Amino acid sequence: MDRDYSFLDSLDRGMYFDKKEYDGAPLLSYEEVKDRLPVPIVSSHPEWVDCYNYAIQVLYTNVHRPTEGSGFVSNFVDAAFNDDIFLWDTVFMTLFCNLLHPYVPGICSLDNFYCKQFDDGEIPREMVRDTGKDFLLWVNAFDSPLYSYFQNHYGFRTLRELGKLPYEDMYKPNMGRIIEKKPYLTLDNLNHPLLAFAEWESYCHTRDAARLHMVFEPLYHYHEAMKYHLRHQNGLYVTDWASMDNSPRNKHLGLAVDTSSEMAMFAGNLIDIMDVLVKRGYEVPDYDKRREGLVKDRMVLIEKINHYMWNEQDGFYYDMTFGERQTRIKTIAGFFPLVSGVADEKQGKRLIEWLEDKETFNRVHRIPVVAADEEGYDPRGGYWRGSVWAPTNALVTCGLEKHGFHKLAKDIAINHLDVIAKVYEQTGTIWENYPPDEISSGDADNKDFVGWSGLAPILYLIQYAAGLSLDRNETETTVRWEIAEHLVRGGVLGCKQYWFAGKTADFEAADAGGSLEVSIHTEDCFKLNLIYQGAQHSIMVQGDMKLTF
């Protein structure tokens, strides 16, 4: 059976996304915007700020204007991996780009995925950056039921050397049900459905409901495509190598705890988006029917994940084989039920025990993607056999925050930031991933990776070190400023030009020897929840303010 890609040329793409042409938005350089970007202040750790400044400069070398004829419709940030753009890389970059909005093309980078959506809702996770064409190896050129091109032939950095593989050699997941319509894409190309997560996180910081309205239809149809093509007959979701390239889990997959949890989160994000749109006066087609369906999908999936994947004896979530046997391999994916809301309070506490366990996940650098006591764990990293990765850390910290485990989330984030800054001092660069058992670049080979590795030196520095974020517990836009006593002691802590929900403010706290002097400079009005020495102070900020604690 020969591969045939010619069908791609005649397809209508992006029919659910209203933005059809490049908007010509100016692409600003670092030199043009550097004086308008956030300026974090952590005098006790100048090396963290140095790493931040470097990350910002590297980021601006990876912003692009669409090439003419590519079909892309927005300026974008690039994954910094190769000459392609990647969906889940871009998703995680938007998390720190939200803090730099509107001076870097962050969330709008996802427009270039929506505009390439297929009529059944599928969205490719990888496309050629300069041409806008599909990465062909991930296209279902055999017009066959769902398969993976690379699962049976995975090799580190060997994808393009594989050549022409016969269809007979492809990995074909046993879906346990008849799926009449064949997918446009391969399983390699349908992983990590996190677009709605990115859009919701962006909205929580920007409060841009107009964007939610623009992206809801593409997101809804994407959810339906993933449900149609990847849902096993038992209600869980399949994955392949693309989840975590060379992880020891892959030989057993199977039904994936990460993909299944992400689909539960996907439904929850869509429900939240729909509710915001209706509240803000936007029309949502078939609101009641769609919402009811999503609520049911989410409830059923949560029940399935907890029934099949939770191990009460171990206190952990595991992937499953097609024979409905738990793999009993502890990976970072076992924590994804936190961020998706799948885990209840009791299960969350059991998972935390693993995150604090020095024999498994609480290593010198937190959090390895494979537990240290698993066969195949690589203390030097080994790519997905033990490395610490920014995107998986981000999902775990978000999950901890969602469950109210703020201190642990902060500990993990600060550890990650501190190690990346120290390795930056050693090597002069930021790496794609890091070893868990030493403070070095380990066996990583991809440097200047900003890229998703900008999460710690940008987002974590401002959110957890400077202590500034938007308070999710408030119905109105409220800044949360948690001033860490040990970080401000003998110095200054804060951030100038902190941007949120269309407002800008300077926050600065200084140790005055027995008291804390706080100053806020802004031309805007907003509510502030300031936390210091365990006490919370609710303040209505109206212009410049000075406070003493």
Order of alpha helices (4+ residues) and beta strands (2+ residues): alpha-beta-alpha-beta-beta-beta-alpha-alpha-beta-alpha-alpha-alpha-alpha-beta-beta-alpha-alpha-alpha-alpha-beta-beta-alpha-beta-beta-beta-beta-beta-beta
